[in-house]
Amino acid sequence: MENVIEIKDLTKDYGQGRGVFHVSFSVHKGECFGFLGPNGAGKSTTIKIMCGILVPSSGECIINGYVPWKDRKKYVKNIGVVFGQRSGLWWDVPPIDSFELLKDIYEIPQKEYEKKLAELVENLDLDQIKNIPTRQLSLGQRMKCEIAAALLHNPKILFLDEPTIGLDAVAKLSLRKCIKKINEDTKLTIILTTHDMQDIEALTNRIILIGKGKILYDGGLKEIKDK
């Protein structure tokens, strides 16, 4: 299978044993994997390097043929990012207005935009909520719109950070179902960071467990449960 992410010997040293150290892994196209670890384990540092926000001290990171921190402008057109604690939508306008603005920011041709929007509205069940001001939406509804906003420009990889945080049980089930359908239908590669093991069980077949900046486990969920 084709690898879309190749990370070799990645290190970001903040001193005093903080950061990530000699991290290596690869990810296949269309894979949805969970990136797990306690607070301070190195998850956020690794993800920020993969998003092109941080520059590592050493090592290699090639995603979709790009080095994220070197080819940032071209690279960000190939990724979508959703952080559960931060919004990518404009608060006082309906999501559809945010989508229109993102269309212009990413320079998406009108026909492509209309086709992708229709697909996302159907897959994420946005028809009844896309015209309601974002601040009036429930958290679950808003997260669906956040995911749509991150996917409008048709990225190859989606970074999801705590996508179900703060949601009630029904909203969590609904969002997981939508994410799984998108992954299966479009073969989108998804990197999921979460503390919710039900997210992991519902969405992923593989997990990478990081602790104190080093990879402790890389494999199937069943195997680590058996251990």
RONU-907410 format. One record per residue (C-alpha): residue number from 0; x, y, z; residue in three letters. Coordinates in pm, 1 decimal, always signed. Layout:
BEGIN
R     i         xx         yy         zz    aa
R   NUM          X          Y          Z   ALA
...
//
This chain:
BEGIN
R     i         xx         yy         zz    aa
R     0       +0.0       +0.0       +0.0   MET
R     1     +103.8     +357.8      -67.6   GLU
R     2     +246.6     +546.6     +229.4   ASN
R     3     +133.6     +909.1     +257.6   VAL
R     4     +325.7     +981.2     +579.3   ILE
R     5     +689.5     +887.4     +639.8   GLU
R     6     +847.4     +994.2     +968.4   ILE
R     7    +1202.3     +886.1    +1051.3   LYS
R     8    +1400.7     +955.3    +1366.8   ASP
R     9    +1205.3    +1274.4    +1440.6   LEU
R    10    +1333.7    +1472.4    +1739.2   THR
R    11    +1224.6    +1802.7    +1892.5   LYS
R    12    +1430.3    +1870.2    +2204.5   ASP
R    13    +1314.3    +2139.7    +2446.6   TYR
R    14    +1572.2    +2033.3    +2708.8   GLY
R    15    +1512.0    +1874.0    +3049.6   GLN
R    16    +1372.0    +1562.5    +2883.0   GLY
R    17    +1083.7    +1748.8    +2715.8   ARG
R    18     +984.4    +1703.4    +2352.6   GLY
R    19     +991.6    +1402.1    +2120.2   VAL
R    20    +1289.5    +1174.2    +2062.9   PHE
R    21    +1369.8     +951.6    +1763.3   HIS
R    22    +1006.7     +899.0    +1663.9   VAL
R    23     +954.2     +689.4    +1348.6   SER
R    24     +636.5     +562.6    +1182.6   PHE
R    25     +459.6     +550.5     +846.3   SER
R    26      +92.0     +574.6     +752.7   VAL
R    27      -88.7     +418.5     +456.4   HIS
R    28     -326.1     +610.3     +233.0   LYS
R    29     -681.7     +585.6     +367.0   GLY
R    30     -574.3     +470.5     +712.1   GLU
R    31     -746.5     +606.2    +1022.4   CYS
R    32     -513.5     +570.4    +1317.5   PHE
R    33     -526.0     +682.1    +1678.1   GLY
R    34     -239.7     +881.0    +1827.9   PHE
R    35     -255.3     +834.0    +2203.6   LEU
R    36      -66.5     +937.4    +2513.1   GLY
R    37     -103.5    +1125.6    +2840.6   PRO
R    38      -71.3    +1503.8    +2860.4   ASN
R    39     +291.4    +1605.6    +2803.9   GLY
R    40     +376.2    +1278.5    +2624.7   ALA
R    41     +471.5    +1448.8    +2295.6   GLY
R    42     +148.3    +1410.8    +2098.2   LYS
R    43      +93.2    +1780.9    +2037.9   SER
R    44     +458.6    +1841.1    +1948.2   THR
R    45     +449.1    +1559.8    +1689.9   THR
R    46     +118.9    +1681.0    +1543.3   ILE
R    47     +243.9    +2041.2    +1524.5   LYS
R    48     +551.9    +1923.8    +1333.0   ILE
R    49     +326.9    +1721.7    +1100.2   MET
R    50     +107.3    +2029.9    +1045.7   CYS
R    51     +411.8    +2247.0     +965.6   GLY
R    52     +371.5    +2466.0    +1276.3   ILE
R    53     +693.8    +2349.1    +1446.5   LEU
R    54    +1037.9    +2274.8    +1303.1   VAL
R    55    +1204.4    +1962.5    +1449.5   PRO
R    56    +1557.6    +1956.2    +1589.8   SER
R    57    +1642.5    +1660.9    +1363.0   SER
R    58    +1489.9    +1377.9    +1163.7   GLY
R    59    +1267.1    +1350.4     +858.8   GLU
R    60     +896.1    +1410.3     +803.1   CYS
R    61     +755.7    +1373.7     +451.8   ILE
R    62     +379.3    +1395.0     +404.3   ILE
R    63     +223.0    +1368.7      +58.5   ASN
R    64     +568.2    +1439.2      -85.4   GLY
R    65     +610.0    +1763.5     +114.4   TYR
R    66     +826.4    +1859.7     +409.4   VAL
R    67     +557.9    +2040.4     +614.4   PRO
R    68     +767.4    +2324.9     +759.5   TRP
R    69     +956.3    +2388.6     +432.8   LYS
R    70     +673.2    +2369.5     +176.4   ASP
R    71     +408.9    +2512.1     +405.9   ARG
R    72     +196.9    +2706.5     +154.9   LYS
R    73     +166.1    +2414.1      -88.2   LYS
R    74     +144.8    +2162.1     +193.7   TYR
R    75     -151.1    +2315.3     +382.2   VAL
R    76     -367.0    +2281.7      +70.6   LYS
R    77     -337.2    +1904.6     +120.7   ASN
R    78     -439.2    +1886.0     +487.0   ILE
R    79     -745.2    +1961.4     +696.4   GLY
R    80     -723.4    +2030.9    +1069.0   VAL
R    81     -995.7    +2021.4    +1335.4   VAL
R    82     -908.2    +2106.2    +1694.5   PHE
R    83    -1190.9    +2026.8    +1937.4   GLY
R    84    -1105.9    +2328.2    +2152.7   GLN
R    85    -1069.5    +2585.2    +1872.2   ARG
R    86    -1311.5    +2691.9    +1604.5   SER
R    87    -1237.8    +2735.9    +1236.5   GLY
R    88    -1580.2    +2893.9    +1182.9   LEU
R    89    -1678.5    +3258.2    +1215.9   TRP
R    90    -1892.1    +3278.5    +1529.6   TRP
R    91    -2162.5    +3530.4    +1434.1   ASP
R    92    -2244.7    +3407.5    +1083.8   VAL
R    93    -2398.3    +3079.5     +961.8   PRO
R    94    -2157.0    +2798.3     +865.5   PRO
R    95    -2250.6    +2841.4     +498.9   ILE
R    96    -2097.6    +3192.9     +506.8   ASP
R    97    -1778.2    +3052.4     +661.2   SER
R    98    -1771.8    +2789.0     +385.6   PHE
R    99    -1797.3    +3062.0     +120.3   GLU
R   100    -1505.7    +3251.1     +278.3   LEU
R   101    -1296.1    +2933.3     +291.1   LEU
R   102    -1375.8    +2871.5      -74.8   LYS
R   103    -1212.3    +3206.5     -157.1   ASP
R   104     -918.6    +3152.9      +81.5   ILE
R   105     -837.4    +2813.5      -74.4   TYR
R   106     -924.1    +2937.4     -425.4   GLU
R   107    -1161.6    +2646.0     -485.1   ILE
R   108    -1329.0    +2661.6     -829.8   PRO
R   109    -1705.0    +2720.5     -800.0   GLN
R   110    -1812.3    +2387.5     -954.0   LYS
R   111    -1569.9    +2189.3     -737.5   GLU
R   112    -1689.9    +2378.5     -430.7   TYR
R   113    -2057.4    +2312.7     -505.1   GLU
R   114    -1993.5    +1941.3     -562.6   LYS
R   115    -1787.5    +1900.7     -244.2   LYS
R   116    -2031.6    +2106.7      -36.7   LEU
R   117    -2326.5    +1891.9     -151.4   ALA
R   118    -2132.4    +1577.5      -60.0   GLU
R   119    -2042.3    +1710.9     +286.6   LEU
R   120    -2393.6    +1839.3     +357.5   VAL
R   121    -2526.0    +1489.2     +285.7   GLU
R   122    -2254.5    +1292.8     +470.8   ASN
R   123    -2257.4    +1517.9     +779.3   LEU
R   124    -2632.2    +1589.5     +777.5   ASP
R   125    -2589.5    +1968.6     +761.8   LEU
R   126    -2894.7    +2065.4     +557.0   ASP
R   127    -3101.1    +2186.4     +853.8   GLN
R   128    -2816.2    +2368.2    +1029.9   ILE
R   129    -2591.2    +2525.2     +765.7   LYS
R   130    -2791.4    +2851.2     +762.8   ASN
R   131    -2813.7    +2897.0    +1142.0   ILE
R   132    -2558.8    +3132.8    +1306.2   PRO
R   133    -2270.0    +2924.1    +1443.4   THR
R   134    -2313.9    +3058.1    +1798.9   ARG
R   135    -2670.0    +2912.8    +1804.5   GLN
R   136    -2559.2    +2559.2    +1715.0   LEU
R   137    -2512.8    +2282.4    +1968.8   SER
R   138    -2154.2    +2162.7    +2018.3   LEU
R   139    -2225.8    +1844.3    +1821.9   GLY
R   140    -2374.1    +2039.6    +1531.1   GLN
R   141    -2080.3    +2279.3    +1534.5   ARG
R   142    -1825.1    +1995.9    +1526.0   MET
R   143    -1989.6    +1854.8    +1213.6   LYS
R   144    -1960.9    +2199.5    +1052.1   CYS
R   145    -1596.6    +2224.9    +1166.2   GLU
R   146    -1521.4    +1895.2     +989.8   ILE
R   147    -1700.4    +2014.9     +675.5   ALA
R   148    -1495.4    +2336.7     +681.2   ALA
R   149    -1173.2    +2133.6     +709.7   ALA
R   150    -1268.9    +1912.3     +414.0   LEU
R   151    -1402.4    +2171.6     +166.8   LEU
R   152    -1070.1    +2204.5      -16.7   HIS
R   153    -1053.7    +1824.1      -58.6   ASN
R   154     -743.6    +1755.1     +153.7   PRO
R   155     -563.8    +1419.9     +142.7   LYS
R   156     -514.6    +1407.2     +521.6   ILE
R   157     -737.8    +1514.3     +811.4   LEU
R   158     -599.8    +1584.8    +1159.4   PHE
R   159     -868.5    +1543.3    +1425.3   LEU
R   160     -778.8    +1655.0    +1776.8   ASP
R   161    -1035.4    +1556.4    +2044.3   GLU
R   162    -1328.9    +1584.6    +1800.2   PRO
R   163    -1588.4    +1451.4    +2047.8   THR
R   164    -1472.7    +1641.1    +2358.5   ILE
R   165    -1766.2    +1782.6    +2552.0   GLY
R   166    -2030.2    +1607.9    +2340.2   LEU
R   167    -2316.6    +1404.6    +2486.1   ASP
R   168    -2342.5    +1031.9    +2409.7   ALA
R   169    -2587.3    +1072.8    +2119.3   VAL
R   170    -2381.3    +1347.9    +1953.7   ALA
R   171    -2063.6    +1139.2    +1993.0   LYS
R   172    -2224.0     +839.9    +1819.6   LEU
R   173    -2352.5    +1060.1    +1536.9   SER
R   174    -2014.9    +1228.7    +1480.7   LEU
R   175    -1824.1     +898.6    +1487.8   ARG
R   176    -2063.8     +754.3    +1230.6   LYS
R   177    -2006.1    +1054.2    +1000.2   CYS
R   178    -1625.7    +1037.9    +1034.2   ILE
R   179    -1623.2     +664.5     +963.2   LYS
R   180    -1842.0     +707.4     +654.3   LYS
R   181    -1617.7     +982.7     +515.2   ILE
R   182    -1307.0     +770.4     +576.1   ASN
R   183    -1459.7     +466.4     +403.9   GLU
R   184    -1617.9     +655.4     +111.9   ASP
R   185    -1328.5     +886.2      +22.6   THR
R   186    -1022.7     +690.0     +149.6   LYS
R   187     -924.0    +1003.7     +342.4   LEU
R   188     -625.8     +948.9     +573.6   THR
R   189     -719.9    +1046.4     +929.7   ILE
R   190     -493.4    +1110.4    +1229.0   ILE
R   191     -703.3    +1105.7    +1545.2   LEU
R   192     -574.0    +1230.0    +1880.2   THR
R   193     -811.5    +1167.5    +2167.8   THR
R   194     -840.7    +1055.6    +2529.4   HIS
R   195    -1173.6     +886.7    +2453.2   ASP
R   196    -1116.7     +513.9    +2401.0   MET
R   197    -1463.0     +476.6    +2249.9   GLN
R   198    -1352.5     +710.5    +1968.1   ASP
R   199    -1051.7     +482.9    +1915.9   ILE
R   200    -1259.1     +162.6    +1917.1   GLU
R   201    -1520.0     +304.4    +1679.7   ALA
R   202    -1286.5     +465.4    +1426.2   LEU
R   203     -940.5     +308.1    +1420.1   THR
R   204     -771.7      -26.1    +1357.3   ASN
R   205     -427.0      +91.8    +1459.9   ARG
R   206     -292.5     +301.9    +1744.0   ILE
R   207      +38.2     +466.9    +1818.2   ILE
R   208     +100.1     +514.5    +2189.2   LEU
R   209     +355.0     +779.3    +2286.3   ILE
R   210     +498.8     +844.8    +2631.5   GLY
R   211     +781.8    +1071.3    +2747.8   LYS
R   212     +847.1    +1163.8    +2384.6   GLY
R   213     +901.0     +807.2    +2260.8   LYS
R   214     +678.4     +559.1    +2081.9   ILE
R   215     +580.9     +283.0    +2324.8   LEU
R   216     +347.0      +86.9    +2098.7   TYR
R   217     +245.4      +81.8    +1732.1   ASP
R   218      -11.9     -177.1    +1632.1   GLY
R   219     -366.8     -302.0    +1658.0   GLY
R   220     -609.6     -218.6    +1935.3   LEU
R   221     -691.1     -586.2    +2000.0   LYS
R   222     -324.0     -672.8    +2055.0   GLU
R   223     -269.9     -400.7    +2315.8   ILE
R   224     -591.9     -504.2    +2493.0   LYS
R   225     -465.8     -863.5    +2503.2   ASP
R   226     -137.7     -741.7    +2653.6   LYS
//
